[in-house]
C-alpha cells in the first residue's frame, strides 16, 4: 500500500458549468459568456405575522468561489465539499460541505483539514508534495474499517493498512481507516486502491480524503475521523458530489 499522493496521476475535472454559474465551453477550464440563475429563494414567508422575522436567504453561489472555479463545478452537482487552504504554501486548511436545497446552498460546519506538506499547485506531479488545485468528482470510497453507512461504493480491504511515521514524526496507523477517492487521474467507479492512471504515473495520483494523522500529507486532504464518518454518511451519489480544493486566492478566481 503506497502512501497517499504517491506514484499516481491526477485528472482535474473541468466540467460543464456550475449551479447558479455560467457554463464552461467543452475542453476549457474557465467560463464562457452565459447566463446566471436567478437570485436565491427563501425557505418560507413571514407575511401576515406581526413582528415576524423574515427567513434567511440561502446564497445562490457558494461563498469564496470565483467565476473560474464555479465554472468547473458540474451543473448537476448538489453536494460540494470546499477545502480552502490558508495560502499557496500552507498545509493547514478548512473543509465545508455545501448542499443545494433547491433554493440555494446551505453550508455545514467548518472542519479543520490538512493538505500536502508544501501546499497547493495547479500543475501536480508525483513527489512534488503539493495538493492539486481544482474541482474533482467523488465517486468511490473504502477503508480498513467496515462501511460506516455510506451510499458511495465502499471497498473494505486490509490493503488500506498503513504504518510508519509522517513528516512530523506522527504515526500513520489508522490514516486509511476511512477513505474517499478524489477523482484526480484515476478511473471513477473503481476502488480507491486501483492504480489505473490515465495520464501516466508521472502526474501523481492516489489523492484521497482520509483520516487525519496530525501532520501534513503527500498530496491528500485529511479530516478528523468523526468528520470523515459524517462525510461518508452524508455523500449521496444521486446528488453528484464533488470536491473543490485549493488555496483561498486560487479558489476566488
N, C-alpha and C positions, 0 to 999 in steps of 0.2 A: 504494500500500500504506500504510494508516494505521498509526500506532504502536499497540502493544498497549494494550488497555483503552480506546481512544478511540472515541467515536461509535457504540456499540452498546448492546445491552440485556442484562440479566442475568436468568437464571432459576435460582433455587435449586431444589433437588430434595429437598424433604421427602418421604420415601418410607415404604414400609410396613415399618418396623422394621429391626432390625439382627441379624446373627448373635449369639446369646447375649444379646439385649437385648429389652426389652419392645417390642411393636409400636406403631405410630402409628395414630391414627384418621385416616380419609380427610380430606384438606384441612387437617390440623393440622401444626404444626411441633414437637410435643412428644409425649412418650409418654403412653399411657393405661394404666390398670391391666391387667396381664397377667402372663405367666409368663416366667421366665428359663430358659435352658438349664442343664443340669447342670454340675457342676464340671468343670474341664478334665481331659482324659485324659492319658495318658502315652505316650511314644514307645517303650516296651518295659518289660520287667521284669528285675530282677536277682536273682530268687528262686533259691535253690539254689547261689549262688556266694558263698563266704565272703569277706567284705571288699569285696564289690562295691558301687559307689556307685549308688544309685537314679538313674534318668534324670531329667533336669529336666522339670518340668511346664511346658507352654506355657500362657500366660494365656488364659482363656476370653473375656476382654474386652480390647480394645485399651487399653493404659495411657494415662492422661491425658485420656480422653474421658468426659464425664459422661453422665447419663441422657438429657438432651435431645439431645445430639449423637449418641449411639448410636442413638437412635430415628429419626434422619434417615437412617441408613445403610440402603440396601435390603437385604432379607433374603437376597437371592441373591448379594450382593457377597462375593467371596472374595479380592479384591485391593483394598487400601485404602492410598492414599498420604496420609499425615498430614503436613500442613505447619503447623508451630506457630510463631507469631510470639512474639517476646520480650515485647511488651506491645502495647496497642491502637495506640500511635502509632509503633511501631518498624517499620523497613523491612528488618531482617535477621530471618531465620527459619531453621528446620531442617526437613528433609523425611526421612521414614522410610517405606519401603514395607513393609506388613504383608501376609502371605499366610496364608490359613487352610489348615491341613493336614488338617482333619477332626477333630483332637483339640485344637485351639487355634490361636492366632495366633502366627506366627513373624515376628520383625522382621528387616529387613535393616539395613544400616549407616545411620547418621545422616549426611545430606549437608547441607552449608551451602546455604542458599537466600536469595533476596531476594524482597521483595514491593513493594507500591506505596510511593511516596515518603512519604506521610503515615500509613501503617499500614493499619488494618483498619476495616471498617464492616459493620453488619448491614443498612444501607439504602443500597446503592450507587447513585450517579448518575453520569452521564457527566461527566468532568472533575473529580471530587472527589479524585482522586489517592489513593484508598484501594482496597485489595483486598476483594472481598466475602467475608464470613464465611458458611460453610455447607458442605453436602455436595453434590457435583455429580458426575454420571457423566462418564466419559472414554471417548468412542466413536470419535474421529477424530483423525488425525494428518496431518502434511505437513511440508514444508520446502523450502529452497533446494537442499539436498543430496539425493542419492538415498536411497531407503529403506534404512535400516541393518539391516533384517531384522525389522521389527515385524509382528505379526499384526493390528494395527489397520489399517483402511483408510488409505492413505497417498497424499497428493496432492503430488507433486513438481512445483514450479512456480517459474519465475523471479519470479513476483509476490511471493514471500517475501523478495526482496532489499530491504534497507533501508540507509540511510546516515544521515549526520548524527551528532550527539552527544547524550548523555543528560544527566541533571540535574547530574551532577558533571563534565561535560566529556569523558566517556569515549566512544569511538567505538561506534556501534551496529551497525556492519557485522558480519554473522555471527550476530546475535541470533536470527534466524529460520531458521538452518540446519536446526534440528530443532524441531518444534512439536507439542504435543498440545493440542487444543482442550478447554477446560473448559466443560462444557455449562451455561453461565450465560447465559440469554436468547439461546439460539441453537437451531437445528434440528439435533438429533442425526442422524447419517447423511449429513452434508454436509461439504464441505471446510471446514477452518478459515477459509478465505478467504470463505466465504459470509456475506453481510451481512444475512440474514434475522434480524430482531429481534422476536420475538413480543410483547414487552411495550413496544415502541417504543424509538426511538433515545435518548430522554432517560434511560433507566435504565442506560446504559453497556453495554459488551459487548466482544467481541474479547478475552476473558480467556483467556489461554493459559498453559501451561507452555512455556518456551522457554529458549534458551541464555543463560546469564548474561553480561552485558556490563560487569560490575564496577561496577554502580550500581543504584539503585532503579528500579522500573518505574512505569508509569502505573496498572496495576491487575493485571498478570500476576504469576505466580510464575516465577522463573528459577533454573536449576540449571547447574552447570558442564557443559561439553559431554560429557565421558565419562559423567557421570551421566545426562544426557538420553539418550544412546545406550543405556545399560544399561536404563533405564526403558522405552524403546521396545521393546527386545528381550524384555523380561520381561512386559509387559502382555498379557493374553490376553482377547479379547472374550468367550470362553466362561466366564470367571471374573467377568465383570461388574464391571470395575474402576471405582472412584470415587476422588475426592479429597475429603479433609476438611481444611478450611483456615480459619485464624483465629488470633487471639492466644490464648495459653495459658489465660488466665482464661475467655474465652468458650467454648473447647472443653471446659473442665471442667464446664460447666453441664449 
